[in-house]
Amino acid sequence: MARHVVNSEPNTVTDVFSNEMAPILTMASGDELQVRSLDASGSMEKHSFPGDKVPMMIPGRRGHCLVGPIEVEGATAGTVLAIKFKSLVPEDWGWTASAVLDNSLNQRLGILDAGPRWLLWSIDVSKGIATNQFGISRSLAPFLGVVGVPPTATGEHSTVPPRTRGGGNIDCKELVAGSTLFIPVTVPGAMLCLGDGHAAQGDGEVSGTAIECAMTSEVVVNVIEDPPVEGIFAETPAGRITFGFNPDLNVAMSDALNAMVTWMTKIFNLDRGEALALGSSLVDMRITQVANQSFGVHAVLREDLIR
């Protein structure tokens, strides 16, 4: 088992998904990977005040500043990447913004006329808290917002919407250290990209940003076959998770629930109706994010409730 270390540099970052880019490195299944990603904007300097404009890693950036693509040997269509998050350590500052986009949610909330608002956070990893300029603190729960592989179609694809098979901008706050995220492989070598560190986030990511920060992540990547369900799923400290992504929130919800019901038939040896009935007492349906063009919903199977 090899260990690879990658920093964010001009030749190791991307702001799009594409299966036509050359990999920045090739790793074997089972290898460890340590990545230092910048914040989603690719800030190369610490912000001095809320909304500070600093040099960016990718001038004219179109999407998230991600590390990749990374080729995984043995990853072919029909296999699945199992990405285990061993550790996720944010750097000492981060930011959150609202009212940046003129979309239907911000229009309904009536916040666009006053313009964007910014929080600048000081992050204390040793104490496990982040504190903003108003003196408001919250506990840290770091994870990566974007982990994904490119679509099968050629060309460049936005990092903003999460995709049912390739993943990407999932923004699920439960993908903390100790979790394993499973993503179907779409192209030879997988061409994994990851970044968009979040020191903490609530379900929904309601302003469109979390506590955006640089992050050092240690992961182990394995190629597996015969997953228990199709699509993207995860095993986390909060429970087993299935996902749905769609511009229609109802469709995203039913896709996440459908995958969870399928998984439960195998876990508990039940038919689908029985699994759904059991799910009504064990499964939480949560809105992952409402900010990324395609809504996210995740179903959480609370196994800690089972006796």
Buried (B, 14 or more C-beta within 10 A) or exposed (E): EEEBEBEBEEEBBBBBBBBEBEBBBEBBBBBBBBBBBBBBBBBBEEBEEBEEEEEBBBEEBEBBBBBBBBBBEBBEEEBBBBBBBEEBBBBBBBBBBBBBBEBEEBEEEEBBEEEBBBBBBEBBBEEEBBBBEEEEBBEBBBBBBBBBBBBEEEEBBBBBBBBBBBBBBBBBBBBBBEBBBBBBBBBEBBBBBBBBBBBBBEBBBBBBBBBBBBBBBBBBBBBEEEBBBBBBBBBBEBBBBBBBBBEEBEBBBBBBBBBBBBBBBEBEEBEEEBBBEBBEEBBBBBBBBBBBEBBBBBBBBEEEEEE
